[in-house]
Amino acid sequence: MEEFDQTHAAPAVAPRTSGCGPFALVVAGALVGGAIAAALMVGAFLLLVGVPVSTDAEPSAEPTTTPEPGIEVDYGDATFAEAVALKVTPSVVSIAVEQTAFDPFTGRTLTNQVASGSGVIIRADGHILTNDHVIAGADRLVVTIGVEELVGTVVGRDPSSDLAVISVERSGLPAAELGSSADLRVGQPVVAIGSPFGLDKTVTTGIVSALGRTSYVEGAEAQLTAYTSLIQTDAAINPGNSGGALCDAAGRVVGINTLIQSPSGSVGAPQSAGIGFAIPIDYARTIADELILTGRATHPYMGVSTVTITRSIAAQYGLPVDAGAFVQLVQPGSPAEAAGIERGDIIVTIAGTDIRGTEDVFTSVRGSRVGDSVEVVVYRGESTETFPVTLGSDADRR
């Protein structure tokens, strides 16, 4: 597996989710032809462990951390959900995805709406944050803000994090207040706002069910997307909610709704099972700033391809450990090579986190930043060695 290392640190990563039994993780994204656009399923666990990553790019001159303009609402006796809805719904948009196709019977080119999703206005000048899978494959984007329909333009896409920024030709828009996902607590109330099944301005409530979930999904463009440190919530999230806002009780956006776990998988219309996931806003904001600044996002990488060691593999080959990541390949000129890691090493710890397989290597690297120095402990033969690895940027590899 090539180590698909990545970016700007999302909050510390905890245990991964897994699609057990009849349940399957699917993107909560778009509606296709009246049904769901090929909901992406959990893909084969990464064979890419350490490639693309994050950048040292300076933050945009107009960071998304400060809402513009501030949205003030007289809450009166409203419940927290009513107050959040009043404050945030003006900042959440519906995104219609249109594709053109040639009709051989009429000889004309037709434009059809094939999918829909949601987005969050993050800047008053018309910049909107959404999921990449919402806009993937679009020939034209139609953004509904209030009662107005505007043409959306892609500013930048990052399929590996499933985030994208689009813009509309408007100023003075009600930008959402972005909070912080770093201080979220399990059990605290949250509100999800989006356009499930095309029903715009839909508001649902719930709590933070868990933090630090990790999952991997293979997209339609053969692009592997890694979701790290996801926020799990029981607020109802359905297809079309993707790209919408997950807010705290103060009406601050703390996540971008992205995935659901559904008993129906990707066949037909995935059903909400009270298990939804959002990308933490601290991570999403960093990617958004970079997309606005440069049009692309970069991610950290270490530069190794690994294979997960299991008990049976360890017993078969007489390995000194029964869990870890066996280094198949060290990429020439990579941070791993510079640090002294070699083919045949078994990675057992990265930055103090136990490594039980390739996924853990990927998650540990993606949870760091470009330029971070992480200690990598490996078994080489029967003994352990420690290597400080300074993570690089995949911008240098393009």
N, C-alpha and C positions, 0 to 999 in steps of 0.2 A: 503494500500500500504506500502510495506516495504521500508524504506528510503534508496535507493540505493546510498549512499553518495559516493563521489569519489575524486579523487586525487588532485595532484599538480594543483594549480590554473591555469586555462586558464585565459585570460583577463576577465575583468568584464563582466558578462552576461547581455544581453539586451533582448528585447522582443523576444519571441519564434516564430518560423515559424509554419504555419499550412497548411496542405494539403487541400486546399479549392476546391470546385467544382470538376471538372474532373481531377484535378492535383493530383499527388501523389509523395512523396519523395521516390526515389529509390537510392540504392548505384550505383555509377558510375563504378562499378567494372567489373567483368569478363564476358567473352563471353563463353556460354556453348553450346556445340554441334553445333557451328555455330550461335547460338542465344545468348541471355544473360543468364548468370547463375542466377537462381532464384533471381531476384532483390528483395532485402528485402524491405518490405513495412513498412510504419509508423505503429508501433505496438500499442497495447492498452496502453494507458497512464499508466505509472508506478504504479505498486502496490508495488514496492519495493522502499521505500524512504529512506534510511539511512544505507544501509549495506556496501558493499565493498568500499575501499578507498585507500588513498595514503600513502606513506611512508616517513620516515625521513632518508632514506638511503643516505649515502654520495654519491656525484656525482662520476661518473666513473673517474678513473685516467686519462682517455683519453677522455675528454668531447667533445661533438659534436659541441660546439660553435666555435671552431677554425677549419677552413677548412684545409685539408691536402691532397695534397699540394695545394697552391693557384693556381687558374687558371687565366692566364693572356691572354687577347685577344687584338689585335690591332684593335680597332673599326673603325678607319678612319672616313669615311663619313657615316657609317652605321646608320640606324634608331635604335631607342632604341630596337625595337623588333628583328631586325637582330642581334644587339649586344648581347642581352640576349640569343637568340638562339645559337649563336656561343659559348657563355660562358657556358651555362647550359646543352645543349643537351648531351654532353659527360658524364654527371653525372646522367642522367635519363636512366633507364634500362627497358627492357620488361621482364615480368615474365610469363612464360607458366606453367599452372597447369596441371599435369598429374595424372590420376587415373588408377589403375589396376583392371581388371575384369576377371572372369573366363568364358571362352566360353564353354558351355556344349556340343556344337556340335563338337568342335575339341579337347576338353580336355586340351586346352592350356590357359595360363594366358596372357591376352593382356593388353597393355598399350596405353591409348588414351589421347590426349590433350582435356580437357573438358572446360578450361577457360583460360583467360589471363588478365593481368593487368600491372601495372607499379610500379616502385620503384625509390628511390633516394639514390645514394651512399652518405653516410654521413661520412665515414671514409675511408682513403686510404687503410686500411688493409682488405677491402672487406665487411664491414658492410653496409647493405642496409635497409632503412626505407620504409615501405609500409603499406597498410591497412590490417587489419586482415581478412576482408572478401575476399580479393584477394587470400590468401593462404589457407583459411579454406577448409578442406576436401582433401587436396593434398596428394597424395602418393609420388609424386616426383615433384620437382621444377626445371625448366630450365630457367636460367637467361641469357638474351642476352645483352652483353656489347660490343658495336661497332658491329663487325662481329663475335665475339666469343660467343659460347654457353657454359655455365658453370652450373654445378649442384649446386643448392642452398640448404643450410641447415638452418632450423629454429633455431634461437637463443632464441627467446621468443615471446609469443603472449599475447595480452591483449584485449580479445573480448569486454570488457565493454567500452573501449575507441576506439575500432576499429583500433588499431595500432599494428604493428608487426615489428620485426627486423629479417632479414635473412642474411646469409653470404655466400661468395664464396671464394674458395681457390686461392686468388690472392692478391698481394700487389702493392703499387704504383698506385692505381686507382685514377681517377680524382674526388675527393670528392667535393660535392657542397658547396658553401659558404652559410651558414645558417644565415639569417638576424633576424629581430625581428618583431613579429606581433603586439607588444604593441603600436607601433607608426603609424599603418596604418590609413589612412584617406579615408573616402568615396569619390569616384571620382578619386582617383589616379590610374594610369595605371598599369596593371598587365599582365603577360604572363603565360599561362598554357602549360605545356609540358608533354606528355605522349604517350600512345599507344592505342588510341580509336579504337575499333574493330580490334585490332591487328596491326594497322598501326603505327609502332614505330617512335619515334622522331617527332611526330606531334606537331606543335606549333600553338597556338591560342592566340589572344589578346583580352583585354577588360579592364574593370575598376573594382575597388572595389565598388560593388553596395550597400552593407550594411555590418554592423558589429554586432556581438553579437547575431546571430541567434541561436536558440536552437531547437533540434529535437530528437525524440526517434525512434529507429528502432528495430524490433525483428528479430534476426538472425535465420539461419537454425538450429543452435544448441540450440534453446530455450534460447539463451543468449540475454538479453536486453542490447542494446547499447545506451548510452546517448551521444549526441553530444552537447556540450555547447560552446558558444561564437564562432560559426562558422563564417567564412568569406564568404559572398555572392559575387559572381562575374558573369558578363555576358560573360566572356570568354567562348567559346564553350567547354563544358565538356560532354563527352559521355561515354558509357560503355567501359571499358578498360583504361580510364584515371585514375581510382582509384589508389592511391598510388604514382601518379606522382607529379610534382612540380608546385606550384603556385609561381611565382617570381615577385619581384618588378622591377622597371626600371633599377636598378643597377645590376640585375642578381643575387640577393640574394633570397634564398628560404624563403618565408614567410608563406607558407601553404602547406598542403598535400591534394590534390584533392580527394574528397570522395563521395559526394552525388550530385544528380541532381534532380530537380523537373520537372516531365514530364507529359504532358497531356495524355500520353498512359499508365501511371502507370507501372506495372510490366508485362503486357501482351505483348508478342512479344518482340520487341526491343524498349526500352524506347527512346523517341525522346528528343533531346536537345531543351529546350525552352528558352535558354538564362538565366537560373537560376541554377547556380551551387554553390556548397559549398565546402570549404576547412577547414580542421582542422588547427588552428593556430600553427605555428611552435614553438612558445615558449612552448606550452603545449606538442606538439609532441616530441620535443627534450628532455624534462624531462622524458617522458615515455620511449623513446628510450634509454637514458642513464641508466635507471633503468633496462630495459630488458637486456641490454648488461652486466650490472654488476651482476644481480641476476637471470636472466631468467624469471622474472615475474614482474608485476607492482602491487603496492598496492595503496589503495585509502582511503580518509578520510571518516569517517562515524559518525553519531550522535546516531543512534540506536532507531529510532521510526518508527512505521507503522502508516500511516495516511490515511484519507479519505477526499476528497475535499468537502468543504461546499459550497452549492449553495443557492440562494435566497429561492428556494422552500423547501430545507432541513431545512434551518434556520427557515422559517415560520412554518413548520410542527412540529418542536421540540422546538420552542420558544427559539432559541439560541440568544445570545447577539450581534452577528455579522452575516452579510450575505455573508461573504467570509472568507476563512481561511482553515487551515488543522486540522481536528479533529484527535487527537491522539487515535488510537485504541489499540496500544500496545507499551509498552516501554520494550526494550530488556534487560533482566537481565545482570547486569555488564557493561552496555553500558555507554558512556559519558552522554547521556540524563538522565539515572537513577541517575548517580552520581551527576548531577547538580540539581536534584529535580523535573524534569518534570514528570508528572503523566498521566495515562490513563484518558481520558475525557477532558484534556486541549485542547484548541484551539490555535494553533500557528498562530500568525498574523504578526510577524516581525522576521526576522533573519538578524543579522548584518546590521540593518538599512534598509533592503529591505522588502517591503510589501509582505506578503504571501497570495495569493488568492487560493491556492490549493496545492495538493501533488507535482505537477511538480515544483512549486516554492521552496518547501522545498529541493527537490533533487538538483535543480540548484544552490541554495545558498550554500549548503554543498559542492557540487562538485567544486564550484568556490573558495573554500578555500583550505587550506593546513592542513595536519596532524599537530596537535599541536596548531593550531590557536584557540584562545578563541573568540567565537562569542556570542553576546547577543541575546537571544531568548525571545521574548515577547509573553506571552500567556494570553488568557482569562481563568480564573478559576472561574466558577460561573459568577457573574456579575462584577468582578473586574479584573484588569490586574496585572500580576506579571512578573518580568524580571529575567531570569536565565542566568548566564555566563556558556557556555558549551565549554569545551576544546575537540575539535574533536580528535577522536582516529584513529587508523590505522586498516584496515581489516586484516593486517598480524597477529594481535593478535587473530583473530577469526578462523584461519585455523588450 
